[in-house]
Amino acid sequence: MDKWIAIVRTSAIIDRMSADAVKLQVRMERSLKEEAEEVFAEMGLDTTTAVRIFFTKVARTRSIPFRLNAGPEFTPEQEARILEAWEESKDPANLSGPFSSTAKLFKHLDAEVSKNEKAEKRAAKSA
């Protein structure tokens, strides 16, 4: 008897949703769709359920449930190196130039790269 009650309740929920349901069409690359569907399947979800979960989360939180960036995404290590370089650049002793031409700039950069490569080789030999 409980089984029939569950079926009737489930059926009522589905009927209510069907009367209120809308169709959503989205265009995307086939490979993206297939890759996402593989992930959904691993989670035991079909695409419709995954999209419904996404929309429900957006509606409830009034936000996108992941971070959006307009620029490139950096790893924490890359961010740390960028911030370190930024801090180093504030000391005038760490700055080069100005350069009167791009040729002089590139000549300076080549010399810096060579100097750094030599230092790295020395460090590797002594380690």
Short mmCIF file of the C-alpha atoms (twelve columns), coordinates in Angstrom:
data_MODEL
# 
_entry.id   MODEL 
# 
loop_
_atom_site.group_PDB 
_atom_site.id 
_atom_site.type_symbol 
_atom_site.label_atom_id 
_atom_site.label_alt_id 
_atom_site.label_comp_id 
_atom_site.label_asym_id 
_atom_site.label_seq_id 
_atom_site.Cartn_x 
_atom_site.Cartn_y 
_atom_site.Cartn_z 
_atom_site.pdbx_PDB_model_num 
ATOM 1   C CA . MET A 1   0.000  0.000  0.000   1 
ATOM 2   C CA . ASP A 2   2.818  2.451  0.853   1 
ATOM 3   C CA . LYS A 3   4.338  1.752  -2.542  1 
ATOM 4   C CA . TRP A 4   1.145  2.950  -4.284  1 
ATOM 5   C CA . ILE A 5   1.005  6.090  -2.176  1 
ATOM 6   C CA . ALA A 6   4.596  6.901  -3.180  1 
ATOM 7   C CA . ILE A 7   3.768  6.342  -6.846  1 
ATOM 8   C CA . VAL A 8   0.670  8.549  -6.642  1 
ATOM 9   C CA . ARG A 9   2.614  11.314 -4.849  1 
ATOM 10  C CA . THR A 10  5.474  11.104 -7.354  1 
ATOM 11  C CA . SER A 11  2.994  11.117 -10.213 1 
ATOM 12  C CA . ALA A 12  1.276  14.202 -8.809  1 
ATOM 13  C CA . ILE A 13  4.609  16.013 -8.521  1 
ATOM 14  C CA . ILE A 14  5.528  15.093 -12.098 1 
ATOM 15  C CA . ASP A 15  2.070  16.158 -13.366 1 
ATOM 16  C CA . ARG A 16  2.373  19.508 -11.572 1 
ATOM 17  C CA . MET A 17  5.863  20.066 -13.006 1 
ATOM 18  C CA . SER A 18  4.789  19.014 -16.514 1 
ATOM 19  C CA . ALA A 19  1.940  21.516 -16.598 1 
ATOM 20  C CA . ASP A 20  4.316  24.253 -15.497 1 
ATOM 21  C CA . ALA A 21  7.415  23.085 -17.427 1 
ATOM 22  C CA . VAL A 22  9.115  25.037 -20.190 1 
ATOM 23  C CA . LYS A 23  11.530 23.860 -22.857 1 
ATOM 24  C CA . LEU A 24  15.086 25.207 -22.771 1 
ATOM 25  C CA . GLN A 25  17.348 24.994 -25.821 1 
ATOM 26  C CA . VAL A 26  21.071 25.687 -25.573 1 
ATOM 27  C CA . ARG A 27  23.680 25.625 -28.335 1 
ATOM 28  C CA . MET A 28  27.200 24.429 -27.532 1 
ATOM 29  C CA . GLU A 29  29.999 22.387 -29.014 1 
ATOM 30  C CA . ARG A 30  29.168 18.698 -29.240 1 
ATOM 31  C CA . SER A 31  32.420 17.738 -27.489 1 
ATOM 32  C CA . LEU A 32  31.592 19.969 -24.493 1 
ATOM 33  C CA . LYS A 33  28.123 18.435 -24.196 1 
ATOM 34  C CA . GLU A 34  29.486 14.895 -24.420 1 
ATOM 35  C CA . GLU A 35  32.223 15.573 -21.867 1 
ATOM 36  C CA . ALA A 36  29.741 17.102 -19.418 1 
ATOM 37  C CA . GLU A 37  27.296 14.221 -19.925 1 
ATOM 38  C CA . GLU A 38  30.072 11.761 -19.014 1 
ATOM 39  C CA . VAL A 39  30.562 13.615 -15.731 1 
ATOM 40  C CA . PHE A 40  26.803 13.719 -15.094 1 
ATOM 41  C CA . ALA A 41  26.573 9.971  -15.739 1 
ATOM 42  C CA . GLU A 42  29.385 9.321  -13.242 1 
ATOM 43  C CA . MET A 43  27.261 11.234 -10.719 1 
ATOM 44  C CA . GLY A 44  24.131 9.305  -11.649 1 
ATOM 45  C CA . LEU A 45  22.496 12.337 -13.284 1 
ATOM 46  C CA . ASP A 46  21.029 12.994 -16.676 1 
ATOM 47  C CA . THR A 47  21.612 16.336 -18.379 1 
ATOM 48  C CA . THR A 48  18.126 17.653 -17.629 1 
ATOM 49  C CA . THR A 49  18.526 16.983 -13.908 1 
ATOM 50  C CA . ALA A 50  21.992 18.568 -13.843 1 
ATOM 51  C CA . VAL A 51  20.678 21.723 -15.547 1 
ATOM 52  C CA . ARG A 52  17.690 21.815 -13.170 1 
ATOM 53  C CA . ILE A 53  20.084 21.552 -10.187 1 
ATOM 54  C CA . PHE A 54  22.129 24.439 -11.582 1 
ATOM 55  C CA . PHE A 55  19.039 26.634 -12.115 1 
ATOM 56  C CA . THR A 56  17.708 25.783 -8.637  1 
ATOM 57  C CA . LYS A 57  21.010 26.768 -7.030  1 
ATOM 58  C CA . VAL A 58  21.101 30.057 -8.964  1 
ATOM 59  C CA . ALA A 59  17.494 30.868 -7.998  1 
ATOM 60  C CA . ARG A 60  18.004 30.026 -4.317  1 
ATOM 61  C CA . THR A 61  21.351 31.780 -3.846  1 
ATOM 62  C CA . ARG A 62  20.736 34.563 -6.383  1 
ATOM 63  C CA . SER A 63  24.286 33.984 -7.623  1 
ATOM 64  C CA . ILE A 64  26.304 31.805 -9.973  1 
ATOM 65  C CA . PRO A 65  27.482 28.790 -7.927  1 
ATOM 66  C CA . PHE A 66  31.115 29.127 -9.022  1 
ATOM 67  C CA . ARG A 67  33.658 31.890 -9.487  1 
ATOM 68  C CA . LEU A 68  33.547 33.829 -12.757 1 
ATOM 69  C CA . ASN A 69  36.575 35.688 -14.059 1 
ATOM 70  C CA . ALA A 70  36.939 37.993 -17.011 1 
ATOM 71  C CA . GLY A 71  40.704 37.495 -17.103 1 
ATOM 72  C CA . PRO A 72  42.958 34.487 -17.027 1 
ATOM 73  C CA . GLU A 73  42.716 32.057 -14.145 1 
ATOM 74  C CA . PHE A 74  45.975 31.700 -12.228 1 
ATOM 75  C CA . THR A 75  47.046 28.940 -9.891  1 
ATOM 76  C CA . PRO A 76  47.806 29.976 -6.304  1 
ATOM 77  C CA . GLU A 77  51.526 29.566 -7.061  1 
ATOM 78  C CA . GLN A 78  51.280 31.825 -10.108 1 
ATOM 79  C CA . GLU A 79  49.346 34.426 -8.118  1 
ATOM 80  C CA . ALA A 80  52.006 34.339 -5.400  1 
ATOM 81  C CA . ARG A 81  54.783 34.833 -7.984  1 
ATOM 82  C CA . ILE A 82  52.890 37.727 -9.595  1 
ATOM 83  C CA . LEU A 83  52.366 39.422 -6.220  1 
ATOM 84  C CA . GLU A 84  56.022 38.864 -5.330  1 
ATOM 85  C CA . ALA A 85  57.116 40.439 -8.625  1 
ATOM 86  C CA . TRP A 86  54.731 43.334 -7.997  1 
ATOM 87  C CA . GLU A 87  56.253 43.963 -4.582  1 
ATOM 88  C CA . GLU A 88  59.805 43.715 -6.013  1 
ATOM 89  C CA . SER A 89  58.917 46.232 -8.717  1 
ATOM 90  C CA . LYS A 90  58.163 48.865 -6.072  1 
ATOM 91  C CA . ASP A 91  61.894 49.061 -5.246  1 
ATOM 92  C CA . PRO A 92  63.617 51.276 -7.866  1 
ATOM 93  C CA . ALA A 93  66.788 49.191 -7.509  1 
ATOM 94  C CA . ASN A 94  64.914 46.281 -9.124  1 
ATOM 95  C CA . LEU A 95  63.845 48.283 -12.176 1 
ATOM 96  C CA . SER A 96  65.618 48.633 -15.521 1 
ATOM 97  C CA . GLY A 97  65.433 51.283 -18.176 1 
ATOM 98  C CA . PRO A 98  64.211 53.509 -19.587 1 
ATOM 99  C CA . PHE A 99  65.272 52.249 -22.996 1 
ATOM 100 C CA . SER A 100 65.590 54.466 -26.052 1 
ATOM 101 C CA . SER A 101 64.577 51.662 -28.436 1 
ATOM 102 C CA . THR A 102 63.028 48.243 -28.456 1 
ATOM 103 C CA . ALA A 103 66.342 46.834 -29.698 1 
ATOM 104 C CA . LYS A 104 68.071 48.085 -26.529 1 
ATOM 105 C CA . LEU A 105 65.234 46.683 -24.391 1 
ATOM 106 C CA . PHE A 106 65.544 43.234 -25.984 1 
ATOM 107 C CA . LYS A 107 69.326 43.303 -25.706 1 
ATOM 108 C CA . HIS A 108 68.942 44.022 -21.979 1 
ATOM 109 C CA . LEU A 109 66.337 41.260 -21.575 1 
ATOM 110 C CA . ASP A 110 68.546 38.723 -23.377 1 
ATOM 111 C CA . ALA A 111 71.426 39.605 -21.050 1 
ATOM 112 C CA . GLU A 112 69.161 39.198 -18.003 1 
ATOM 113 C CA . VAL A 113 67.924 35.813 -19.207 1 
ATOM 114 C CA . SER A 114 71.498 34.636 -19.835 1 
ATOM 115 C CA . LYS A 115 72.556 35.853 -16.395 1 
ATOM 116 C CA . ASN A 116 69.639 34.002 -14.742 1 
ATOM 117 C CA . GLU A 117 70.320 30.800 -16.690 1 
ATOM 118 C CA . LYS A 118 73.970 30.848 -15.626 1 
ATOM 119 C CA . ALA A 119 72.980 31.397 -11.987 1 
ATOM 120 C CA . GLU A 120 70.523 28.479 -12.164 1 
ATOM 121 C CA . LYS A 121 73.194 26.177 -13.630 1 
ATOM 122 C CA . ARG A 122 75.656 27.144 -10.870 1 
ATOM 123 C CA . ALA A 123 72.988 26.492 -8.242  1 
ATOM 124 C CA . ALA A 124 72.168 23.098 -9.771  1 
ATOM 125 C CA . LYS A 125 75.857 22.077 -9.810  1 
ATOM 126 C CA . SER A 126 76.370 23.036 -6.184  1 
ATOM 127 C CA . ALA A 127 73.223 21.207 -5.043  1 
# 
